[in-house]
């Protein structure tokens, strides 16, 4: 089973692709789409086409994306929602959504974990050397969260 995780952002959209083999999680690819230097409409197009290209390359069977959380600034929330929508419509595979709290609890064991803790644990869980870029680490954490949730659902446990 190959899973793509997406951490949407209007300036940078992170992606992470893992393969699940039994209880093993194998890192296939991760990174981010840097779109901050483009006008809004082109940013959305680049997110859409970038995610489509990654899906075409790795052929994941399932996808996971972070849910929108409310910003203090409505304009920021709107831009995040647009980036999220562009990524979602690029996917032609089953998609699950997880809150940031669910992702952190699944990967770190603490729903209020800091970004550095998530980066560290993702590296450990995937046996990666060096520090991961934050957006890529978040996307991999979302993919790992989905893998854990799938396993729990197979066991009849609600996630």
WOKATA-V43894 format. One record per run of one state. SS is the DSSP state (~ for helix, > for strand, _ for the rest). FROM is the first residue (numbers start at 0). TO is the last residue. If there is no record, write none. Layout:
# WOKATA-V43894
SS;FROM;TO, SS;FROM;TO
This chain:
# WOKATA-V43894
_;0;0, >;1;6, _;7;10, >;11;20, _;21;22, >;23;33, _;34;38, ~;39;57, _;58;60, >;61;65, _;66;72, ~;73;88, _;89;92, >;93;97, _;98;98, ~;99;107, _;108;113, ~;114;124, _;125;132, ~;133;153, _;154;158
